[in-house]
């Protein structure tokens, strides 16, 4: 890696070899997908808690699976 510095010597940019940049982007994509899954799980749990507090009955997994077969 190479760093670009300003007149005072503070790092302002970095030059990364392309192969390393590709790996960084691939790792980022994997982490982003994991984050999206965890965020969806969190939202689902919050929806369940809200439903229970309001007394709303949610669809069961069996009902969902049977619905998707139609």
SULCOR-V619666 format. One record per pair of residues at least 6 apart in sequence whose ideal C-beta (glycine too) atoms are under 7 Angstrom apart, sorted by the first residue. I is the first residue (numbers start at 1). GAP is how many residues later the second one is. D is the distance in whole Angstrom. If there is no record, write none. Layout:
[[I,GAP,D] [I,GAP,D]]
//
This chain:
[[1,13,6] [1,14,7] [1,15,6] [2,12,7] [2,13,4] [3,8,5] [3,11,5] [4,8,5] [4,9,4] [5,6,6] [5,7,6] [6,6,5] [48,10,7] [51,7,5]]
//
